[in-house]
Structures are given as structure tokens and as C-alpha cells.
Amino acid sequence: MSTDEFQDVARVVSRSWVARALDGGIGAVRSSAVQSFWARAFGRVSHQLGGASTEARVRLAGVLLLTTTVTHRLLLELVPAFLRPAAPQLLRVEVVLASLVLVFGAPWLGRAWPGSRVRRIFGTWLS
């Protein structure tokens, strides 16, 4: 297929009632999400974190990761054994270790971040 044929297909699909309904639904969700409680709360938190040091943000990421891992494990205990997802135990251990590295290694990670390869890959999005 040539590029023109793809554009023709895109034009036909975009004019369909399914695409228009999806576009309207997405627009409604997008406009209401901006005004939602969670969007405002996230905006306040990100504004407050803007003044925090790199070390504090790295440590907070580690604490949040550790908290979610422990909470997930505790919530799984409420689910009957035969219905629990079969996540490998080693994965849980790796996530806990990664979060502990973030918490305790925050000063070193904060100093290494400006020259890191990961920062160059993701650009300023993670800065």
C-alpha cells in the first residue's frame, strides 16, 4: 500500500460514527479530568515537589515504591489463594531491593543524575 492509500483509510475511519463517538468521549473525559479532584491534588503535589532537592525526590520515589509493594502484598492476602495472580516471588524481592536502593542511596543517585545516561535518554522529562 502506498502512503496515499493509508491516508484514504485514515480519512474513512476518522469519519466513521465509531471514531467520532470515541473522539467525543475522549474529549469529555479529557476536559473533566482537568477539573477533577485528583488532577488538582496531583498539581499541588508536583508544585510542592518542584522546590524539593533531588535527593528528597529520589528518596520519596523509593518510599512510594516500597509502600506500594508492601500494600500490594497485604492486599493479596485478602484474596483467596486460588484467585491470586501468580507473580514470581523474585520480582517482589527485586522491587523491594530497588526501592531500598532509592531510599538509602538517594544522596549518591542525586549527585550522579545530572551526568547519567538515563537522563540523556529521557531528557528533561525526568528532571
Rosetta silent file (secondary structure, phi, psi, omega in degrees, C-alpha in Angstrom):
SEQUENCE: MSTDEFQDVARVVSRSWVARALDGGIGAVRSSAVQSFWARAFGRVSHQLGGASTEARVRLAGVLLLTTTVTHRLLLELVPAFLRPAAPQLLRVEVVLASLVLVFGAPWLGRAWPGSRVRRIFGTWLS
SCORE:     score description
SCORE:     0.000 S_00000001
   1 L     0.000  142.971  178.213    0.000    0.000    0.000 S_00000001
   2 L   -89.185  172.845  179.898    1.153    3.481   -0.750 S_00000001
   3 H   -63.843  -36.517  179.259    1.042    6.453    1.579 S_00000001
   4 H   -62.714  -38.599  179.529   -1.996    7.817   -0.252 S_00000001
   5 H   -66.635  -38.047  176.493   -3.931    4.627    0.422 S_00000001
   6 H   -64.179  -38.923  178.503   -3.126    4.868    4.159 S_00000001
   7 H   -66.510  -36.990  176.583   -4.370    8.457    4.164 S_00000001
   8 H   -63.772  -44.770  178.512   -7.577    7.348    2.448 S_00000001
   9 H   -62.918  -42.993  178.882   -8.114    4.642    5.050 S_00000001
  10 H   -61.680  -39.374 -179.822   -7.394    7.106    7.853 S_00000001
  11 H   -66.357  -43.072  179.626   -9.898    9.560    6.380 S_00000001
  12 H   -64.923  -44.886 -179.104  -12.631    6.890    6.114 S_00000001
  13 H   -65.401  -41.421 -177.883  -12.022    5.646    9.654 S_00000001
  14 H   -67.805  -22.622  178.001  -11.957    9.158   11.112 S_00000001
  15 H   -88.082   -7.814 -177.616  -15.337    9.921    9.521 S_00000001
  16 L   -70.202  157.021 -178.517  -16.992    6.796   10.930 S_00000001
  17 H   -68.750  -28.630  178.374  -19.542    7.108   13.737 S_00000001
  18 H   -66.242  -46.393 -179.674  -17.382    4.896   15.970 S_00000001
  19 H   -65.732  -40.534  178.721  -14.368    7.189   15.631 S_00000001
  20 H   -65.598  -39.523  178.588  -16.499   10.308   16.164 S_00000001
  21 H   -65.836  -42.690  177.296  -18.111    8.764   19.277 S_00000001
  22 H   -63.007  -41.304  179.024  -14.714    7.772   20.658 S_00000001
  23 H   -63.224  -41.538  177.132  -13.357   11.241   19.935 S_00000001
  24 H   -64.868  -42.055  177.941  -16.306   12.835   21.746 S_00000001
  25 H   -64.344  -42.208  178.834  -15.881   10.508   24.719 S_00000001
  26 H   -64.694  -40.659  177.988  -12.172   11.166   24.906 S_00000001
  27 H   -63.047  -40.887  179.131  -12.792   14.914   24.736 S_00000001
  28 H   -65.754  -43.059  178.870  -15.341   14.727   27.559 S_00000001
  29 H   -65.571  -42.022 -179.487  -13.017   12.685   29.762 S_00000001
  30 H   -62.527  -44.840 -178.558  -10.082   14.980   29.000 S_00000001
  31 H   -70.183  -35.222  178.586  -11.997   18.157   29.869 S_00000001
  32 H   -77.622  -27.301  179.721  -13.451   16.699   33.062 S_00000001
  33 H   -67.413  -34.429  179.627  -10.119   15.202   34.118 S_00000001
  34 H   -63.373  -32.393 -177.956   -8.518   18.636   34.160 S_00000001
  35 L   -95.179    3.829 -174.701  -11.135   19.773   36.671 S_00000001
  36 L   -76.126  162.206  177.350  -11.098   16.598   38.781 S_00000001
  37 H   -58.986  -44.446 -175.974  -10.038   16.304   42.400 S_00000001
  38 H   -67.753  -35.785  177.748   -7.123   14.047   41.503 S_00000001
  39 H   -66.876  -40.898  177.832   -5.776   16.406   38.840 S_00000001
  40 H   -66.533  -41.548  179.317   -5.849   19.303   41.293 S_00000001
  41 H   -63.884  -43.583  178.518   -4.235   17.176   44.009 S_00000001
  42 H   -62.963  -38.986  177.864   -1.518   15.993   41.631 S_00000001
  43 H   -63.202  -41.528  177.772   -0.904   19.580   40.555 S_00000001
  44 H   -64.309  -44.468 -178.727   -0.488   20.713   44.176 S_00000001
  45 H   -65.250  -43.919 -179.476    1.891   17.855   44.971 S_00000001
  46 H   -66.876  -32.887  176.341    4.002   18.411   41.864 S_00000001
  47 H   -66.322  -41.828  179.053    4.168   22.142   42.643 S_00000001
  48 H   -68.086  -36.065  179.689    5.343   21.392   46.193 S_00000001
  49 H   -74.891  -16.521 -179.890    7.893   18.855   44.950 S_00000001
  50 L   -60.807  -31.191  179.925    9.269   21.385   42.483 S_00000001
  51 L   -90.900   -3.737 -178.299   11.200   23.068   45.284 S_00000001
  52 L   -78.209  154.055  178.876   12.457   19.816   46.818 S_00000001
  53 L   -72.082  162.753  178.156   16.032   18.694   46.356 S_00000001
  54 H   -60.588  -40.466  179.317   16.917   15.865   44.008 S_00000001
  55 H   -60.298  -43.128 -179.381   17.839   13.707   46.985 S_00000001
  56 H   -66.328  -38.674  179.076   14.414   14.238   48.570 S_00000001
  57 H   -68.654  -39.077  177.572   12.605   13.389   45.334 S_00000001
  58 H   -65.183  -43.468  179.507   14.656   10.198   44.824 S_00000001
  59 H   -63.942  -40.903  177.872   14.032    9.172   48.423 S_00000001
  60 H   -62.543  -40.431  177.087   10.291    9.871   48.039 S_00000001
  61 H   -61.455  -41.677  178.009   10.189    7.704   44.899 S_00000001
  62 H   -65.185  -41.554  179.119   11.813    4.858   46.828 S_00000001
  63 H   -65.604  -41.571  178.331    9.410    5.221   49.749 S_00000001
  64 H   -64.311  -40.743  178.497    6.398    5.261   47.400 S_00000001
  65 H   -64.757  -43.725  178.585    7.664    2.174   45.572 S_00000001
  66 H   -64.873  -42.007  179.369    8.270    0.326   48.837 S_00000001
  67 H   -62.395  -44.474 -179.898    4.865    1.369   50.189 S_00000001
  68 H   -67.235  -34.977  178.522    3.028    0.171   47.094 S_00000001
  69 H   -65.943  -45.113  179.946    4.883   -3.146   47.121 S_00000001
  70 H   -67.001  -42.541  179.144    4.044   -3.819   50.772 S_00000001
  71 H   -62.373  -42.258  178.543    0.435   -2.681   50.302 S_00000001
  72 H   -59.809  -44.264  179.902    0.059   -4.918   47.258 S_00000001
  73 H   -63.983  -41.436  178.902    1.343   -7.900   49.215 S_00000001
  74 H   -66.629  -39.432  178.304   -1.014   -7.188   52.122 S_00000001
  75 H   -68.204  -31.606  176.904   -3.997   -6.794   49.813 S_00000001
  76 H   -64.785  -27.057  178.141   -3.152  -10.094   48.130 S_00000001
  77 L   -66.514  -22.088  178.672   -3.565  -11.781   51.498 S_00000001
  78 L   -80.051  -16.854 -178.885   -7.257  -10.820   51.379 S_00000001
  79 L   -89.802  135.239  176.579   -7.723  -12.683   48.101 S_00000001
  80 L   -55.858  147.088 -173.534   -8.275  -16.463   48.281 S_00000001
  81 H   -56.178  -37.743 -176.929   -5.148  -18.395   47.318 S_00000001
  82 H   -75.477  -11.590  178.579   -6.660  -19.930   44.177 S_00000001
  83 H  -102.675   -8.873 -177.442   -7.598  -16.476   42.812 S_00000001
  84 L   -67.793  142.333  174.322   -4.285  -14.719   43.463 S_00000001
  85 L   -67.019  148.679 -175.368   -2.189  -13.733   40.468 S_00000001
  86 L   -94.495   62.912  176.507    0.905  -15.857   40.111 S_00000001
  87 L   -75.563  138.936  179.629    3.554  -13.139   40.220 S_00000001
  88 L   -65.170  138.434 -179.247    7.025  -14.530   40.775 S_00000001
  89 H   -63.465  -32.805 -179.069    8.307  -14.011   44.312 S_00000001
  90 H   -63.705  -34.463  177.615   11.704  -12.950   42.982 S_00000001
  91 H   -61.699  -42.231  179.177   10.100   -9.976   41.224 S_00000001
  92 H   -63.510  -40.327  178.654    8.706   -8.749   44.541 S_00000001
  93 H   -64.790  -40.962  179.552   12.140   -9.096   46.143 S_00000001
  94 H   -64.952  -39.677  179.244   13.741   -7.153   43.282 S_00000001
  95 H   -66.165  -41.789  178.069   11.220   -4.330   43.595 S_00000001
  96 H   -63.644  -43.196  178.400   11.809   -4.093   47.356 S_00000001
  97 H   -63.491  -40.686  178.394   15.570   -4.043   46.820 S_00000001
  98 H   -63.455  -40.716  179.483   15.250   -1.354   44.142 S_00000001
  99 H   -68.052  -36.905  177.243   13.138    0.801   46.438 S_00000001
 100 H   -66.869  -35.475  175.363   15.627    0.371   49.295 S_00000001
 101 H   -63.500  -41.250  178.094   18.439    1.415   46.949 S_00000001
 102 H   -63.762  -41.527 -177.184   16.447    4.539   46.082 S_00000001
 103 H   -68.974  -50.768 -174.003   15.782    5.350   49.737 S_00000001
 104 H   -85.738  -21.683 -179.933   19.268    4.767   51.103 S_00000001
 105 L   -99.449   12.754 -176.188   21.245    5.700   48.001 S_00000001
 106 H   -54.873  -42.900 -179.766   19.397    8.967   47.359 S_00000001
 107 H   -61.800  -42.424 -178.975   22.408   11.235   48.024 S_00000001
 108 H   -72.131  -40.048  178.454   24.648    9.352   45.579 S_00000001
 109 H   -66.292  -37.138  177.671   21.917    8.938   42.976 S_00000001
 110 H   -64.317  -37.323  178.506   21.096   12.642   43.196 S_00000001
 111 H   -74.123  -33.440 -177.697   24.708   13.581   42.550 S_00000001
 112 H   -80.385  -19.529 -173.557   25.067   11.078   39.689 S_00000001
 113 H   -60.011  -44.790 -176.100   21.807   12.077   37.968 S_00000001
 114 H   -57.556  -30.469 -179.685   22.968   15.213   36.079 S_00000001
 115 H  -105.818   12.437 -173.726   25.537   13.246   34.069 S_00000001
 116 L   -78.952  154.807  178.592   23.663    9.940   33.803 S_00000001
 117 H   -68.822  -35.686 -179.918   22.849    8.170   30.559 S_00000001
 118 H   -62.118  -41.421  179.141   19.216    7.674   31.643 S_00000001
 119 H   -63.804  -39.572  178.415   18.763   11.434   31.973 S_00000001
 120 H   -66.659  -34.105  179.738   20.170   11.964   28.484 S_00000001
 121 H   -68.736  -47.861 -175.466   17.798    9.324   27.095 S_00000001
 122 H   -88.237   -9.060  178.602   14.657   10.746   28.723 S_00000001
 123 H    70.049 -146.441 -176.250   15.707   14.379   28.508 S_00000001
 124 H   -83.235   -3.801 -179.191   14.183   16.877   30.875 S_00000001
 125 H   -58.859  -36.295 -179.322   11.004   14.822   31.384 S_00000001
 126 H   -95.569    1.773 -177.525   12.559   13.104   34.415 S_00000001
 127 L   -85.119    0.000    0.000   14.414   16.162   35.678 S_00000001
